[in-house]
Amino acid sequence: MPLLDNRTSPMKPAEYAENQILEAILDNSYSTGDALPGERALAQSLGVTRPTIREALQRLAKDGWITISHGRPTRVNDYLACGGLSILTTLARYGNYLSHDMIVHILEARVLMLPGMARKAAETDPGALLDLLAQAPSTENGDAASFARFDWELQMKMVTLAGNPVLKLIFNDFAPVYKVLGQWYFNVAACRSASHRYYRALKTALEDGPEWVRAAVESAMAEARELWEDLR
């Protein structure tokens, strides 16, 4: 899958340099622990100035891709261990580097986090969730895009109603990744059907109480992870 980028103008030199170094890390031209060439060599190979290379390296270091040490070579990090959620945002732009295992980890994280938020959302304003569920796409007329769009809206409604700003920040950073995963996942009819069943079950659970909502969301998130494993 190509780089998913909405840029309409050419990259600035530092963006170009950052992109080239990043792709070399992602395709293992530079592996974890490898030393990058010096600034002069990198600048010559990429056709940019040393200040441009320096700016690009600082940006990569800030996100956890590399470690810059004064007087020593700049080295590639184990970015999944050293980076933050910005790593996921970047990986979402490079769909071919978003591995199956990474997708499973993302889905597992959702299983761990979302049910508790859904329970609190059901305590806060169950009516708002019911109103939103009334707009859920059907298996007859819903396509991958409409299911992906609604599913993300439903998750973010739960997160917002849960009222924890830290969790909201975390899920905001998941948005670019989900836009990629949602399109892949909901292209499969079985996945659309599973989500449609989930929306119906969630309506019933909201009438039964918050703990039933937590259980319904946990079950649906676990099923989504299993469906993804089957798609492998």
C-alpha positions as CSV (number, residue, x, y, z in Angstrom):
1,M,0.0,0.0,0.0
2,P,1.4,3.4,-0.9
3,L,2.0,6.3,1.5
4,L,-1.4,7.6,2.7
5,D,-0.9,11.3,2.5
6,N,-3.2,14.1,1.6
7,R,-0.5,16.6,0.7
8,T,-1.2,18.7,-2.3
9,S,2.1,20.6,-2.4
10,P,5.6,19.2,-2.7
11,M,7.4,18.2,0.5
12,K,9.7,20.7,2.1
13,P,13.4,19.6,2.2
14,A,13.3,18.5,5.8
15,E,10.1,16.6,5.3
16,Y,11.6,14.8,2.3
17,A,14.8,13.9,4.3
18,E,12.7,12.7,7.2
19,N,10.5,10.6,4.9
20,Q,13.6,9.0,3.2
21,I,15.2,8.1,6.4
22,L,12.0,6.8,7.9
23,E,11.3,4.5,4.9
24,A,14.8,3.2,5.3
25,I,14.1,2.3,8.9
26,L,10.7,0.8,8.1
27,D,12.1,-1.4,5.3
28,N,15.0,-2.5,7.6
29,S,17.7,-0.8,5.5
30,Y,18.6,0.5,8.9
31,S,17.7,-2.0,11.6
32,T,17.3,-1.5,15.4
33,G,20.7,-0.6,16.8
34,D,22.2,0.4,13.5
35,A,24.2,3.6,13.3
36,L,23.0,6.1,10.7
37,P,25.6,7.7,8.4
38,G,26.9,11.0,9.6
39,E,25.2,14.2,8.7
40,R,27.5,15.0,5.9
41,A,27.1,11.6,4.2
42,L,23.3,11.7,4.7
43,A,23.1,15.2,3.3
44,Q,25.1,14.2,0.2
45,S,23.1,11.0,-0.4
46,L,19.7,12.8,-0.2
47,G,20.8,16.0,-1.9
48,V,20.0,18.3,0.9
49,T,22.0,20.6,3.3
50,R,23.4,19.5,6.6
51,P,21.0,21.9,8.5
52,T,18.1,20.2,6.7
53,I,19.4,16.7,7.8
54,R,19.8,18.0,11.3
55,E,16.2,19.2,11.4
56,A,14.9,15.9,10.0
57,L,16.9,13.9,12.6
58,Q,15.7,16.0,15.5
59,R,12.1,15.3,14.4
60,L,12.7,11.6,14.2
61,A,14.4,11.6,17.6
62,K,11.5,13.5,19.1
63,D,9.1,10.7,18.0
64,G,11.4,7.9,19.3
65,W,12.6,6.5,15.9
66,I,16.3,7.3,16.6
67,T,18.6,8.4,19.5
68,I,21.0,11.3,18.9
69,S,24.1,11.2,21.2
70,H,26.6,14.0,21.1
71,G,30.0,12.8,19.9
72,R,28.6,9.4,19.0
73,P,26.7,7.9,16.0
74,T,23.0,8.4,15.8
75,R,21.3,5.0,16.2
76,V,18.0,3.5,15.3
77,N,15.8,2.7,18.2
78,D,13.4,-0.2,18.8
79,Y,10.7,2.2,18.0
80,L,7.8,0.1,19.3
81,A,9.5,0.1,22.7
82,C,10.8,3.7,22.7
83,G,8.2,5.6,20.8
84,G,4.7,7.0,21.7
85,L,1.4,7.0,19.9
86,S,2.8,9.1,17.1
87,I,4.6,5.9,15.9
88,L,1.1,4.5,15.2
89,T,0.1,7.6,13.4
90,T,3.1,7.3,11.2
91,L,2.6,3.6,10.6
92,A,-0.9,4.3,9.5
93,R,0.4,6.5,6.7
94,Y,2.6,3.6,5.6
95,G,0.0,0.9,5.3
96,N,2.4,-1.8,4.0
97,Y,4.4,-1.5,7.2
98,L,1.4,-2.0,9.5
99,S,2.0,-5.7,10.2
100,H,-0.7,-8.3,11.0
101,D,0.8,-8.7,14.5
102,M,0.7,-5.0,15.1
103,I,-3.0,-4.9,14.0
104,V,-3.7,-7.7,16.5
105,H,-2.0,-5.7,19.2
106,I,-4.1,-2.7,18.4
107,L,-7.3,-4.7,18.5
108,E,-6.2,-6.3,21.8
109,A,-5.6,-2.8,23.3
110,R,-9.1,-1.9,22.3
111,V,-10.5,-4.9,24.1
112,L,-8.6,-3.8,27.2
113,M,-9.7,-0.2,27.2
114,L,-13.1,0.3,25.5
115,P,-15.4,-1.9,27.6
116,G,-14.7,0.1,30.7
117,M,-15.3,3.4,28.9
118,A,-18.5,2.0,27.4
119,R,-19.8,1.1,30.9
120,K,-19.1,4.6,32.2
121,A,-20.7,6.2,29.0
122,A,-23.8,4.1,29.7
123,E,-24.0,5.5,33.2
124,T,-23.5,9.0,32.0
125,D,-25.9,9.3,29.0
126,P,-27.4,6.0,27.7
127,G,-29.9,8.0,25.6
128,A,-27.1,9.6,23.6
129,L,-25.7,6.2,22.7
130,L,-29.2,4.9,21.7
131,D,-29.8,8.0,19.5
132,L,-26.5,7.3,17.7
133,L,-27.2,3.6,17.4
134,A,-30.5,4.5,15.6
135,Q,-28.2,5.8,12.8
136,A,-26.2,2.5,12.4
137,P,-25.7,1.3,8.8
138,S,-27.4,-2.0,7.9
139,T,-25.9,-5.0,6.2
140,E,-28.1,-4.4,3.2
141,N,-27.2,-0.8,2.4
142,G,-24.0,-0.2,4.4
143,D,-20.6,-0.3,2.6
144,A,-17.1,-0.5,4.1
145,A,-16.8,3.3,4.3
146,S,-20.1,3.8,6.1
147,F,-19.4,1.0,8.6
148,A,-15.9,2.3,9.3
149,R,-17.2,5.9,9.8
150,F,-20.0,4.9,12.1
151,D,-18.0,2.4,14.1
152,W,-15.4,5.1,14.8
153,E,-18.1,7.6,15.7
154,L,-19.6,5.2,18.2
155,Q,-16.3,4.5,19.8
156,M,-15.5,8.2,20.2
157,K,-19.0,8.9,21.6
158,M,-18.3,6.3,24.3
159,V,-14.9,7.8,25.0
160,T,-16.3,11.3,25.2
161,L,-19.1,10.3,27.5
162,A,-16.7,8.4,29.7
163,G,-15.3,11.9,30.5
164,N,-11.6,11.0,30.9
165,P,-9.5,13.5,28.9
166,V,-6.4,11.3,28.9
167,L,-8.3,8.5,27.3
168,K,-9.7,10.9,24.8
169,L,-6.2,12.0,23.8
170,I,-5.2,8.4,23.3
171,F,-8.1,7.5,21.1
172,N,-7.6,10.7,19.1
173,D,-4.2,9.4,18.2
174,F,-5.7,6.1,17.2
175,A,-7.9,7.9,14.5
176,P,-5.4,7.7,11.6
177,V,-4.7,4.0,12.3
178,Y,-8.4,3.2,12.5
179,K,-9.1,4.9,9.2
180,V,-6.8,2.3,7.6
181,L,-7.9,-0.7,9.6
182,G,-11.6,0.1,9.3
183,Q,-11.4,0.1,5.5
184,W,-9.6,-3.2,5.4
185,Y,-11.9,-4.8,8.1
186,F,-15.2,-3.7,6.8
187,N,-14.5,-4.7,3.2
188,V,-15.3,-8.2,4.4
189,A,-19.1,-9.0,4.6
190,A,-18.7,-11.2,7.7
191,C,-17.2,-8.3,9.6
192,R,-20.0,-6.0,8.6
193,S,-22.5,-8.6,9.7
194,A,-20.7,-9.0,13.1
195,S,-20.8,-5.3,13.7
196,H,-24.5,-5.1,12.8
197,R,-25.2,-7.8,15.4
198,Y,-23.1,-5.9,17.9
199,Y,-25.1,-2.7,17.4
200,R,-28.4,-4.6,18.0
201,A,-26.9,-6.3,21.1
202,L,-25.7,-2.9,22.4
203,K,-29.2,-1.4,22.1
204,T,-30.6,-4.2,24.3
205,A,-27.7,-3.9,26.7
206,L,-28.3,-0.2,27.2
207,E,-31.8,-1.0,28.3
208,D,-30.5,-3.6,30.8
209,G,-27.8,-1.5,32.4
210,P,-24.2,-0.4,32.3
211,E,-22.6,-3.7,33.3
212,W,-24.5,-5.4,30.4
213,V,-23.1,-2.7,28.1
214,R,-19.5,-3.4,29.3
215,A,-20.0,-7.1,28.6
216,A,-21.6,-6.5,25.1
217,V,-18.7,-4.3,24.1
218,E,-16.0,-6.6,25.4
219,S,-17.6,-9.6,23.5
220,A,-17.8,-7.6,20.3
221,M,-14.2,-6.3,20.5
222,A,-13.0,-9.9,21.2
223,E,-15.0,-11.2,18.2
224,A,-13.5,-8.5,16.0
225,R,-10.0,-9.6,17.0
226,E,-10.8,-13.2,16.2
227,L,-12.3,-12.3,12.9
228,W,-9.1,-10.4,12.0
229,E,-7.1,-13.5,13.0
230,D,-9.3,-15.6,10.7
231,L,-8.7,-13.1,7.8
232,R,-5.0,-13.6,8.0
